[in-house]
Structure formats: C-alpha cells, structure tokens
C-alpha cells in the first residue's frame, strides 16, 4: 500500500508490539468489546498504523466518526490553539466555541435550539426526556411512550438500549424501563396501529446503521411527519450515523424535505473527539428550562472547536457533492463485485458514504480476512459488512478497498 507524502504520519517505533499491548488490555480492561486483534497507534487521512508498524486502509472511519479523516490538519490546528487558551469552564458559564457551534448547527438543520453532550446515547436520552417533558407541558400527562423500530439502535444506556429494537443488546438487563414500543421498520400501517393514548413521540433512524445499513422506504419519514402532526406527537430523528453530511446532505431527513421536532447527533460531529448534540425546535425546546437537563462536559471547549471545523467543512456544497459522487461510485463498484460473486454477495446498499455489503453467510471471517489483507471494516448485523469512510477518501482508495474485499471473499 502507498505511504503518505508527509513525515507526520511516518511509522515510529512503538514502546510495545500488538501482542504485548493486547496482553496488558486483557489484564486490565473490562472485556466487554469483541475487538479486532490489532492496536492502532497513528493515523492520517484514510490510513492508520498499528503497534507493529503495519499500515491499513481504513474504510470504517471509527464507525462513521472520522468524517474528515484521521488527524485532519484544520482540526489539529484548531484544537491545539484552544488547548493553549482554555479547556473547560462548565456550562454554568457561556463559551464562544459552543455558541458558535450552536449557530452553525441550527443554521444547517433548520432547527432552533441546541443542547450539547458527550455521546450519541446521551443525545438520544435528551430526545427521550424532551418528548416526555413537552407532552407534560402540553397537559398530556399520560403521554410518555415512544414508538421505535425493530432492528434499530439508539445507544447503550438503560433507556436507549430499551429504545433499541434488538433484543440481543437488552438481554441480561431486565427489567427494562417502560415506555417503548417497537414496530417493523418502514411499515407505516404498523406505526399507525401502535399509536395510542400513551404515545408521546416516534424515534426513527433514516438509515439503520447497526441494523444492516438499511434505508427507510422512500416517503416513510414524510409520512411519519404527517402522522405526528395528525396525532400531536413529536417526530424524533436519530442522525448519529447519518448526520453531518454522511449521506450527501447535512442531515439525512433533508432528503425527504421535512423538519423533525428534534434530532440526535454524535459520531462525525467531532471527527473523533467525544461530542454529541440534541437539536430541536424552539417550541419543543421551551420545555427544557433550567434544572431539567444538563451535562458536565457537554460542549466542552476542545470538542466544540473541533466540531466547528467539521460543521463548516461538511456543509460546504462541494464537500456534499463529493460525498454523493463518491458514494455512488463506491456502490457501483460494489454492485459490480456482486455481479461477479452472486453466490457470495446478496446486496450492496447505502446512501452517500454509509454503505453495507450483505452476504449470504456470516460476515465475520471475511472481515478478519480483509484486515489481514490491510483493510479495516466491520459488521452491521451478522451478515453485513459496513463501510463508512472519510469524506476525503480518494476513488483510488475505494477501488483498492473493493479489490481487497474481493480477495477476501474468494479466499
């Protein structure tokens, strides 16, 4: 594989190799992740290096997180400058980077209010609390339930794992909190039947990332918006994987020309630094008065300056066009691969640079083989290989990734 044209990411000697680091991890880390057996140390753009000095093409991007690629120079400059000024002041004070970020996000989304937190799960927790509080303030004390969807994923807290429509994530944590109903994804009639006197909101992903990179049927989000308006419900959109330009628009709901009552963001927002956000309408936001919700580190100055760079870059029209064009190109190459390997590849699907390749069998062995051949990807469900590369990825790298995937599938 090619090496970058800068000395900044040139491999340097590590203090230990992969095996030595992993032994330490087994001794001290909680064993709650099924990690791929490499220790990543450095990165630049779409490439990373492990503790053994080996180079990989990264088409996973921290699972749709490093939108601008690893160590993007403008993010690095902004963060370094802020580190020399001020790191943290608490949300009992104002801070310029956070105010600027709120302005950028509301301008890009069409929503009017922003709340900052540290992760996607926290952003979804904020949406859940928002929905309940809004209904209480409207005089609907019995409206507390949220309709979500089968195969969805909304986080790992007790509330968001209950909102998640996959029992494998819930097993062992019973009894789960009340207030969530799951219906088939894309089935409007099932949603309508699920609405009852206790329903407060509908929470939906425009594309189910963890559910196998499955896009909602055309018109589904628009129909949900109409149903919520009819029934007095809030429409909440989980944009954690799809937001910040990932699908070729700043937010995926914009493909349907709607405006939700609230959305959740994280992942690409900080290009890898831990920041999440809940955006909502001014009307809904009035319910979260002082004392109703908060976060110690939410909108921290360091993460906020990084996010300001990200939002500025990913909302540029040319960047969004690039994401659309690269996504279409990548899907076309993967569908050509499907044509060559019809007994192995069931479907290639996605939107923008969130792409899944569904196989007819377990994806795990092929993901491992891809890594051995120098390509980093992961699974979304048991049989789907997920790709979420940086928006700055070159078509040559996408071609290279397809070639490695083909070798892995043929092995």
BARODREN-823131 format. One record per atom (N, C-alpha, C): x, y, z. Coordinates in steps of 0.02 Angstrom, whole numbers, padded with zeros to 5 digits, always signed. Each point is the difference from the previous one (the first is absolute). Layout:
XYZ...
! end
This chain:
+00042-00060+00000-00042+00060+00000+00044+00063+00000-00029+00055-00024+00039+00061-00005+00013+00029+00069+00055+00036+00006+00014+00036+00061-00014+00073-00012-00020+00038+00052-00018+00070-00010+00061+00042-00016-00012+00059-00029+00054+00044-00020+00020+00049+00054-00012-00017+00062+00018+00043+00055+00036-00040+00053+00047+00032+00033+00037-00034+00053-00041-00006+00064-00057+00038+00004-00039+00002+00062-00027-00067+00019-00018-00042-00049-00030-00064+00015+00048-00058-00013+00063+00015-00013+00047-00054-00013+00006-00044+00062-00001-00066-00009+00002-00045+00057+00061+00013+00045-00012+00004+00064+00053+00009+00050+00001-00062+00045+00057-00015+00029+00004-00059+00044-00050+00004+00058-00035-00055+00012-00047-00002+00056+00035-00026+00062-00028+00016+00058+00029-00025+00063-00015-00074+00010-00049-00026-00037-00018-00072+00004-00034-00019-00065-00002-00065-00014-00034-00022-00061-00073-00016+00014-00035-00022-00053-00071-00015+00008-00013-00051+00056+00037-00055-00001-00011-00053+00049+00011+00024+00071+00053+00039+00010+00015+00024+00068-00055+00047+00025-00023+00044-00043-00054+00046+00020-00064-00038+00015-00016-00050-00041-00062-00037+00010+00002-00041+00064+00058-00024+00019+00006-00035+00064-00015+00047+00058+00024+00061-00005-00015+00050+00052-00075+00015+00002-00030+00005-00060-00071+00013-00003-00040-00055+00034+00018-00062-00012-00035-00056+00030+00007+00000+00076+00054+00028+00023+00012+00000+00073-00039+00056+00035-00015+00054-00036-00027+00059+00034-00066+00026-00027-00015-00009-00063-00062+00028-00028-00059-00047+00012-00058+00030+00010-00062-00040+00002-00007-00034-00068-00015-00063+00000-00003-00039-00062-00069+00002-00032-00024+00061-00011-00068+00009-00027-00002+00014-00074+00058+00004-00032+00003+00009-00073+00030-00061-00033-00025-00015-00060+00030-00052-00041+00045+00034-00050+00061+00014+00022+00045+00043-00039+00039-00039-00053+00013+00034-00055+00045-00028-00050+00071+00001+00028+00040-00051-00013+00064-00009+00035+00058+00041-00028-00009+00066-00001+00055+00045-00015-00005+00060+00046+00055+00034+00011+00002+00059+00043+00019+00060-00044-00048+00043-00014+00012+00055-00046+00032+00059+00037+00052+00028-00031+00039+00052+00033+00000+00068-00035+00000-00001-00066+00006+00063-00038-00048-00002-00059-00017+00060-00023-00044+00003-00059+00009+00065-00038-00015-00002-00064+00001+00059-00041-00047-00012-00059-00050+00043-00007-00047-00009-00055-00038-00066+00007+00006-00042-00051-00034-00064+00000+00046-00058+00016+00057+00014+00032+00047-00053+00018+00018+00002+00074+00010-00059+00028+00021-00006+00070+00057-00051+00004+00037+00003+00056+00056-00046+00011-00008-00032+00069+00017-00064+00005-00005-00035+00064+00067+00000+00036+00001-00031+00059+00060+00001+00042+00057-00040-00030-00014-00042-00049+00052-00036-00036+00025+00039-00061-00028+00059-00011+00021+00042-00056-00035-00016-00065-00051-00042+00002-00034-00019-00061-00053+00052-00019-00006+00013-00064-00046+00050-00027-00066-00033-00023-00055+00036+00012-00066-00024-00021-00038+00056-00036-00041-00019-00048-00048+00045-00030-00062-00002+00044-00019+00056+00027-00056+00004+00047-00063+00024-00037-00044-00046-00016-00064+00018-00031-00058-00007+00049+00017+00002+00065-00050-00002+00053-00006+00067+00035+00057+00035+00005+00000+00068+00027-00028+00007+00070+00020-00047+00044-00025+00003+00068-00075-00013+00004-00026-00037-00047-00072-00012-00010-00035+00067-00012+00011+00027-00060-00033+00062-00022+00015+00059+00045+00061+00002+00027+00019+00052+00047+00051+00049-00027+00052-00024-00032+00054+00043-00024-00017+00025-00070-00049+00045-00005-00026+00022-00065+00054+00034-00042+00045+00035+00031+00053+00036-00036+00065-00040-00003-00002-00061+00023+00060-00041+00001+00040+00011+00064+00047-00044+00012+00041+00004+00061+00046+00060-00002+00003+00035+00057+00047+00056+00010-00006+00052-00054-00061+00019-00017-00010+00052-00050+00035+00064+00023+00042+00030-00043+00042+00055+00022-00038+00060+00028-00059+00016-00027-00037+00057+00026-00029-00014+00069-00020-00063+00012-00023-00018+00067+00058+00002+00049+00057-00025-00020+00059-00001+00043+00019+00071+00020+00002+00046-00048+00019+00070+00014-00049+00032+00048-00065-00011-00012-00051+00031+00043+00004-00026+00072+00008-00066+00007+00004-00030+00067+00062+00022+00037+00057+00002-00035+00062+00022+00032-00005+00071+00025-00031+00044-00041-00007+00069+00020-00044+00007+00062-00055-00039+00002-00044+00003+00058+00032-00029+00062+00041-00052-00009+00034-00030+00058+00045+00050+00036+00025+00048-00037+00044+00051+00029-00039+00059+00030-00067-00002-00008-00041+00056+00026-00041-00021+00061-00044-00051-00009-00046-00020+00053-00031-00066-00018-00005-00046+00048-00026-00067-00015-00072-00009+00021-00015+00021+00062-00065-00016+00028-00020+00054+00049-00064+00021-00004-00024+00051+00046-00067-00017+00033-00031-00057-00019-00066-00020+00024-00054+00040-00036-00058-00032-00006-00055+00032-00034-00039+00049+00044+00028+00016+00058-00029+00056+00038+00027+00067-00026+00045-00004-00050+00025+00059-00035-00011-00008-00075+00001+00054-00036-00001-00002-00073+00071-00012-00026+00005-00028-00061+00065-00005-00033-00010+00011-00075+00047+00036-00030-00006+00019-00070-00004-00059-00048+00044-00051+00006-00004-00056-00048-00068-00035+00001-00030-00007+00059-00065-00034+00005-00055+00042-00032+00001+00065+00012-00050+00044-00030+00006+00000-00076+00062+00003-00024+00011-00001-00073-00025-00066-00029+00014-00055+00034-00021-00066-00024-00076-00005-00003-00033+00025+00052-00073-00002+00000-00028+00039-00059+00030+00057-00016-00023+00039-00057+00010-00036-00066+00057-00033-00007+00013-00037-00062-00050-00058-00009-00012-00036+00054-00044-00059-00004-00073+00020-00012-00022+00051+00033-00070+00021-00011-00009+00027-00071+00050+00036-00025-00005+00025-00069-00002-00057-00050+00039-00052+00011+00004-00056-00047-00062-00045+00004-00031-00003+00059-00055-00048+00011-00070+00030-00010-00007+00065+00010-00066+00030+00000-00034-00002+00068+00032-00032+00048-00024-00001+00069+00028+00061+00037-00026+00014+00058+00018+00064+00032+00040-00006+00065+00001-00058+00032+00032-00006+00065+00048-00059+00001+00055+00008+00036+00051-00052+00005+00018-00014+00072+00006-00064+00017+00025-00022+00064+00060-00046-00013+00054+00009+00036+00061-00039-00012+00013-00050+00056+00024-00059-00021+00016-00054+00046+00063-00034-00025+00010-00063+00017+00064-00033-00014-00004-00060-00047-00060-00022-00016-00007-00062-00039-00068-00003-00032-00008-00049-00045-00064-00010-00032-00053-00024+00048+00018-00045+00045-00048-00024+00050-00027+00058+00042+00043+00045+00020-00022+00057+00039-00044+00046-00041+00015+00007-00064-00042+00042-00044-00070-00031-00005-00003-00066-00005-00066-00033-00003-00036+00003+00067+00037-00003+00055-00031+00010+00066-00032+00069+00003+00034+00050-00028-00028+00067+00000-00065+00003-00041-00001-00036-00056-00061-00002-00040-00057-00033+00038+00015-00054+00035-00052-00036+00038-00029+00045+00055+00045+00035+00036-00023+00045+00053-00039+00058-00030+00024+00025-00057-00035+00054-00034-00072-00019-00016-00009-00059-00030-00067-00022-00020-00047-00004+00060+00024-00030+00054-00043-00007+00059-00017+00068+00031+00050+00044+00003-00012+00065+00032-00046+00043-00043+00007-00002-00065-00044+00039-00044-00072-00022+00009-00011-00066+00001-00069-00024+00008-00028+00019+00067+00041-00003+00052-00024+00022+00066-00020+00073-00002+00042+00041-00031-00014+00072-00003-00061+00016-00042-00016-00045-00046-00061+00009-00041-00062-00023+00037+00008-00027+00059-00056-00024+00038-00017-00073-00012+00047-00036-00034-00010-00070-00016+00043-00044+00047-00019-00002+00063+00040-00034+00050+00007-00075-00013-00048-00030-00036+00003-00072-00014+00040-00018-00062+00024+00051-00036+00038-00014-00061+00075-00003+00017+00025-00061+00004+00071-00010+00017+00033-00052-00044-00038-00038-00039+00028-00055-00040+00029+00026-00066+00053-00033-00021+00032+00017-00063+00000-00061-00046-00023+00009-00061+00001-00054-00049+00068+00000-00035+00034-00056+00001+00063-00008-00036-00007-00062-00045+00055-00022-00031-00006-00049-00053+00044-00062+00011-00026-00055-00024+00039-00063+00003+00065+00009-00039+00054-00029+00027+00067+00004-00028+00032+00069+00006-00031+00045+00038+00030+00065+00011+00056-00005+00052+00038+00054+00006+00051+00005+00052+00004+00073+00022-00008+00011+00066-00001+00069+00026+00047+00012+00058+00039-00051+00021+00048+00012+00053+00002-00056+00051+00044+00009+00050+00013-00052+00050-00022+00017+00071-00027+00059+00011-00028+00014+00066-00063-00043+00009-00025-00003+00060-00057-00044+00012-00061+00023-00040-00010+00066-00006-00057+00024-00039+00011-00010-00074+00060+00017-00025+00010-00004-00073+00008-00072-00023+00023-00045+00042+00003-00070-00020-00071-00029-00001-00045+00027+00040-00070-00020-00003-00033+00028-00063+00018+00060-00019-00025+00029-00062+00025-00039-00060+00059-00030+00006+00029-00040-00054-00043-00061-00014-00013-00013-00064-00043-00055-00019+00038-00064-00015+00048-00017+00043+00038-00062-00008+00009-00032+00069-00032-00057+00011+00001-00030+00066+00069-00022+00022+00046-00012-00048+00067-00024+00020+00036+00052+00042-00016+00064-00008+00031+00052+00040-00033+00008+00068-00060-00027+00008-00039+00009+00061+00006-00058+00048+00021-00057-00026+00002-00061+00040+00045+00007+00061-00027-00017+00058+00038+00003+00062-00009+00064+00039-00036+00049-00030-00009+00064+00034-00073+00012+00021-00040-00053-00004-00069+00004+00021-00005+00009+00077-00053+00032+00025-00057+00028-00038+00018+00066-00034-00021+00007-00062+00014+00060-00037-00051+00055+00017+00020+00063-00008-00047+00054+00014-00062-00003-00044-00056+00020+00027-00061+00004-00039+00002+00060-00046-00042-00003-00052-00009+00060-00042+00025-00005-00071+00014-00061-00025+00024-00008-00068-00038-00056-00035-00019+00013-00062-00034-00049-00042+00037-00007-00066+00013-00061-00022+00037-00012-00062-00046-00026-00054+00007+00028-00060-00040-00022-00058+00047-00012-00058-00022-00037-00052+00042-00012-00058+00022+00064-00035+00063+00003-00018+00029+00059-00033-00031+00009-00069-00022+00060-00014-00029+00015-00065-00073-00016-00008-00032-00026+00051-00070-00022-00004-00044+00054+00031-00026+00045-00041-00039+00056+00024-00064-00023+00035-00032-00051-00027-00062-00024+00030+00012-00028+00070+00057-00033+00009+00017-00026+00067+00012+00058+00049+00030+00054-00025+00010+00058+00043-00067+00029+00021-00043+00009-00049-00066+00029+00013-00038-00042+00052+00003-00066-00006-00035-00044+00047+00031+00004+00070+00065+00015+00003+00034+00003+00065-00014+00064+00039-00023+00052-00035-00015+00063+00033-00061-00008+00045+00008+00019+00063-00054-00005+00048-00002+00060+00046-00041-00003+00052-00008+00058+00045+00063+00017+00039+00048-00048+00005+00061+00014+00037+00059+00020-00045-00010+00002-00065+00056+00014-00046+00019+00074+00002+00065+00011+00008+00027+00069+00003+00038+00018-00063+00035-00049-00030+00045+00017-00056+00016-00063-00040+00029+00011-00058+00028-00052-00042+00074+00015-00009+00043-00049+00011+00072+00007-00007+00024-00046-00056+00032+00028-00051+00017-00039-00059+00069+00018-00027+00035-00050-00028+00062+00011-00037-00016+00004-00074+00026+00049-00036-00010+00002-00073+00031-00060-00035+00056-00024+00027+00032-00062-00022+00018-00038+00064-00019-00062+00004+00018-00040+00058+00072-00025-00008+00046+00035+00034+00071-00017-00006+00016-00068+00029-00013-00008+00065+00014-00063+00034-00047-00055-00023-00055+00019-00030-00049-00049-00023+00015-00027-00070+00060+00014-00026+00019-00027-00064+00004+00050-00056+00005+00065+00016+00003+00054-00049-00062-00004-00045-00058+00006+00030-00064-00005-00036-00035+00068+00000-00013+00025-00059-00031+00065-00009-00076-00005+00006-00030+00050+00031-00073+00002+00005-00029+00006-00070-00059-00031-00012-00032+00007-00066-00012+00073-00018+00003+00015-00064-00011+00069-00022-00069+00023+00023-00001+00060+00028-00062+00029+00024-00018-00019+00072+00037-00045+00031-00018-00024+00067+00007+00056+00052+00055+00036-00002+00009+00054+00050-00053+00054-00009-00016+00016-00063-00052+00050-00013-00067-00023+00027-00015-00065-00008-00063-00026+00026+00000+00001+00076+00057-00014+00032+00003+00004+00073-00010+00071+00024+00027+00049-00037-00010+00070+00018-00075+00017-00001-00034-00022-00052-00071+00013-00006-00040-00034+00056+00019-00061+00017-00034-00036+00053+00010+00034+00067+00061+00023+00013+00013+00035+00063-00040+00064+00004-00005+00036-00055-00040+00062+00000-00073-00016+00013-00023-00055-00029-00070-00019+00008-00016-00020+00072+00046-00035+00032-00013-00028+00067+00029+00041+00057+00034+00055-00015+00029+00040+00053+00062-00031+00031+00039-00035-00041+00061-00033+00024+00062+00038-00023+00056-00013+00033+00064+00027-00022+00033-00049-00047+00029+00024-00054+00041-00041-00044+00073+00012+00017+00033-00053+00023+00070+00002+00021+00041-00041-00049+00054+00027-00026+00041-00034-00050+00070-00011+00027+00020-00063+00003+00068-00018+00022+00047+00007-00059+00040+00053+00000+00047+00015-00054+00072-00014+00022+00009-00045+00048+00067-00011+00028+00048-00027-00053-00023-00049-00040+00043-00026-00053-00009+00038-00066-00060+00026-00012-00015+00029-00066+00011+00075-00004+00008+00033+00057+00007+00073+00000+00068+00025-00021+00006+00065-00002+00062+00035-00017+00027-00019-00070-00046-00002-00048+00020-00008-00070+00011-00071-00023-00010-00049+00042+00016-00069-00017-00038-00026-00062-00061+00026-00011-00041-00024-00055-00002+00047-00060+00041+00053+00002+00000+00048-00055-00041+00062+00013-00035+00002+00056-00033+00060+00026+00023+00009+00072-00005+00061+00027+00022+00008+00069-00032-00050+00048-00066-00014-00010-00036-00048+00041-00044-00042-00046-00006-00064+00016-00034-00046-00046-00075+00015-00006-00031+00028+00051-00072+00015-00005-00014+00051-00055+00052+00039-00018-00009+00051-00051-00012-00028-00070+00015-00065-00010-00016-00032-00063-00075-00003-00012-00039+00003+00055-00073-00004-00005-00034+00067+00009+00040+00053+00008-00029+00066+00005-00043+00013+00061+00017-00033+00056-00040+00009+00061+00042+00036+00053-00033+00020+00053+00034+00028+00059-00024-00038+00061+00044-00039+00032-00020-00035+00062-00009+00049+00058-00027-00025+00055-00003+00040+00061+00066-00001+00037+00038-00055-00010+00065-00005+00032+00043-00052-00034+00065+00009+00003+00047-00049-00028+00058-00011+00048+00032-00057-00006+00060-00015+00039+00060-00005-00046+00057+00024+00024+00063-00001-00038+00056-00023+00044+00051-00030-00029+00063-00016+00034+00049-00021-00055+00037-00054+00010+00046-00028-00049+00038+00053-00040-00019+00013-00062+00039+00045-00042+00003+00072+00025-00042+00019+00046-00003+00069+00023+00068+00025+00024+00037-00041+00036+00065+00022+00026+00059-00031-00035-00012-00035-00056+00053-00033-00038+00041-00047+00044-00032-00029+00050+00034-00047+00044+00007+00025+00072-00007+00065+00011-00001+00025+00068-00071-00008+00027-00007-00014+00065-00066-00020+00028-00047+00059+00010-00046+00008-00047-00052+00051+00007-00063-00025-00033-00056+00012+00032-00066-00015-00028-00043+00062+00005-00057-00001-00033-00045+00057+00003-00072-00022-00011-00045+00036+00032-00072-00007-00014-00022+00068-00026-00029+00000-00060-00028+00061-00028-00076-00006+00000-00035+00055+00011-00072-00003+00001-00030+00066-00021-00065+00000-00012-00035+00062-00017-00002+00045+00061-00011+00064-00013-00006+00047+00055-00059-00017+00044-00056-00022-00030-00060-00017+00038+00013-00058+00047+00032-00053-00025+00015-00057+00044+00051+00019+00053+00050+00038-00020+00054+00017+00046-00021+00040+00060-00057+00034-00005-00025+00039+00057-00013-00043+00062-00010-00066-00011-00016-00044+00057+00061-00016+00042+00060+00005-00028+00060-00016+00039+00027+00064+00031-00032+00019+00054+00018+00061+00037+00059-00015+00046+00032+00051+00029+00056-00013+00046-00016-00051+00053+00045-00048+00008-00008-00053+00049-00029-00064-00026-00027+00001-00061-00032-00061-00026+00049-00047-00035+00056+00024-00024+00048-00043-00033+00068+00034-00001+00054-00040-00004+00066+00029-00001+00054-00051-00012+00062+00024-00007+00058-00043-00011+00063+00037+00019+00040-00030+00043+00061+00033+00023+00047+00017-00058+00013-00050-00043+00050+00010-00053-00032+00018-00067-00066+00001-00005-00032+00012-00064+00019+00067-00031+00023-00001-00062+00021+00062-00033+00065+00027+00026+00041-00044+00029+00066+00019+00023+00037+00041-00053+00040+00048+00019+00031+00046-00047+00043-00036-00052+00036-00052+00021+00044-00036-00047-00041-00035-00053-00051-00037+00022-00041-00036-00049-00041+00048-00043-00020+00056+00029-00040+00048-00038+00040+00033-00056+00063+00016+00012+00039+00030-00054+00012-00050-00056+00010-00064+00018+00006-00052-00052-00064-00005-00039-00056+00000+00034-00065-00007-00034-00015+00060-00045+00023+00058+00019-00010+00059-00043+00036-00009-00067+00059-00028+00002+00036-00014-00063-00039-00051-00041-00023-00053+00034-00037-00053-00035-00062+00028-00034-00041+00037+00038-00063+00025-00027+00013+00047-00058+00050+00042+00007+00017+00046-00055+00020-00038-00063+00041-00052+00009+00025-00037-00058-00054-00044-00032-00038-00035+00042-00047-00050-00029-00063+00031-00027-00012+00064+00014-00059+00032-00029+00018+00040-00063+00063+00000-00020+00019+00033-00063-00032-00038-00058-00030+00035-00047-00033-00033-00056+00045-00049-00038+00063+00018-00009+00045-00044-00037+00013-00064+00040+00007+00006+00065+00011-00060+00042-00060-00046-00005-00060+00028+00003-00060-00041-00005-00007-00033-00069+00019+00036-00051+00000-00030-00067+00050-00057-00004+00059+00011+00031+00051-00053+00000-00025-00063+00034-00034+00008+00058-00027-00057+00036-00050-00038-00044-00044+00037-00033-00049-00031-00044+00033-00038-00057+00047+00033-00033+00033-00031-00058+00043-00060+00020+00037+00007+00054+00042-00056+00023-00043-00059+00023-00056+00016+00033-00045-00053+00021-00030-00037-00058-00021+00036-00052-00027-00032-00059+00053-00042-00036+00061+00027-00003+00054-00037-00032+00016-00065+00038+00004+00007+00066+00016-00058+00042-00053-00054-00006-00064+00021+00003-00054-00049-00006+00001-00034-00069+00016+00038-00052+00003-00031-00066+00055-00053-00004+00056+00014+00031+00055-00049+00001-00019-00062+00040-00034+00011+00056-00021-00057+00042-00054-00041-00034-00043+00033-00038-00051-00038-00037+00030-00039-00058+00053+00026-00029+00037-00038-00050+00030-00063+00033+00025+00009+00061+00027-00057+00038-00055-00051+00013-00059+00024+00018-00057-00044+00011-00015-00040-00063+00005+00032-00058-00011-00035-00062+00051-00054-00014+00061+00011+00024+00053-00050-00011-00005-00056+00051-00029+00015+00059-00003-00051+00053-00073-00007+00025-00045-00020-00045-00071+00000+00018-00019-00051+00053+00041-00051+00011-00016-00050+00051+00027+00020+00069+00041+00053+00002+00028+00024+00063-00032+00065+00023-00010+00046-00048-00025+00067+00016-00074+00004-00016-00040+00013+00051-00073+00004-00009-00020+00069-00024+00029+00053+00029-00020+00068-00018+00052+00050+00023+00011+00052-00040+00038+00059+00020-00048+00058+00003-00002+00035+00056-00050+00053+00009+00029+00055+00044-00034+00057-00001+00021+00056+00041-00019+00066-00031+00025+00053+00031-00012+00068-00025+00060+00042+00019+00027+00037-00048+00061+00037+00014+00055-00047+00019+00036+00017+00053+00056-00041+00022-00017-00040+00064-00061-00025+00003-00020-00050+00048-00026-00059-00041+00040-00053-00004-00013-00054-00048+00005-00068+00034-00044-00045-00018+00002-00068+00026+00002-00050-00057+00038-00054+00010+00002-00056-00047-00026-00061+00038-00060-00022-00017-00030-00057+00033+00021-00064-00036+00023-00048+00040+00022-00065-00026-00055-00052+00012+00010-00057-00029-00047-00056+00012+00020-00040+00061+00056+00019+00032+00024-00037+00059+00033+00049+00048+00023-00027+00055+00030+00040+00053+00057+00043-00027-00002+00064+00016+00050+00047-00026+00066-00001+00039+00000-00025+00062+00058+00006+00043+00065-00028-00030+00000-00060-00030+00063-00026-00028+00027+00044-00057-00043+00032-00038+00022+00041-00055+00026+00068+00024-00028+00024+00055+00025+00061+00031+00071-00012+00026+00010-00058+00031+00067-00017+00024+00049-00006-00058-00022-00030-00055+00044-00007-00058+00016+00067-00031-00049+00045-00002+00014+00068-00024+00054+00033+00041-00004-00007+00065+00052+00029+00044+00068-00030-00015+00003-00065-00008+00063-00032-00016+00029+00026-00065-00043+00021-00046+00022+00026-00064+00009+00076+00000-00012+00031+00059+00015+00072+00006-00060+00046-00007-00060-00025+00012-00061+00041-00005-00040-00006+00064-00021+00057+00028-00039+00001+00061-00074+00015-00015-00043-00046+00018-00073+00007-00005-00030-00035+00061-00066+00001+00007-00029-00039+00055-00070-00024-00020-00033-00035+00045-00065-00029-00014-00056+00046+00025-00055+00000-00038-00063+00032+00022-00053-00054-00005-00011-00035+00055-00039-00061-00003+00046-00058-00015-00026-00060-00002+00042-00060-00008+00028-00008-00070-00036+00023-00051+00020-00016-00068+00019+00061-00043+00001+00059+00030+00013+00060-00039+00067+00032+00019+00041+00013-00049+00063+00036+00009-00014+00074-00010+00020+00041+00050-00014+00071-00003+00062+00040-00021-00012+00049-00043+00051+00048-00021-00025+00070+00018+00043+00040+00032-00017+00070+00015+00064+00041-00004+00028+00006-00060+00064+00033-00008-00003+00076+00011+00058+00030+00005+00005+00073+00004-00026+00031-00065-00027+00059+00005-00025+00035-00059+00057+00020-00047+00060+00002+00028+00059+00019-00038+00033-00060-00036-00029-00058+00006+00029-00060-00030+00004+00008-00076+00053-00026-00030+00008+00004-00072-00034-00059-00034-00022+00010-00062-00030-00056-00037+00049-00057-00008+00065+00015-00006+00050-00053-00005-00001-00044+00062-00011+00031+00058-00003-00039+00062-00063-00042+00003-00055+00028-00025-00062-00040-00003+00010-00060-00046+00032+00011-00057+00015-00055-00045+00043-00053+00035+00051+00024+00036+00044-00046+00035-00038-00040+00053-00046+00033+00034-00041-00034+00049-00043-00054-00032-00028+00013-00058-00041-00051-00035+00043-00059-00020+00061+00014-00023+00045-00055-00020+00017-00044+00060+00013+00031+00058+00016-00039+00059-00061-00041+00021-00058+00031-00001-00061-00036+00019-00010-00061-00046+00011+00009-00064-00008-00056-00047+00049-00056+00016+00062+00018+00014+00049-00051+00020-00022-00037+00062-00025+00038+00048-00023-00031+00063-00058-00048-00012-00047+00021-00042-00058-00043-00013+00018-00062-00039+00051+00004-00040+00021-00058-00039+00047-00047+00038+00023+00022+00058+00050-00039+00037-00032-00062+00034
! end
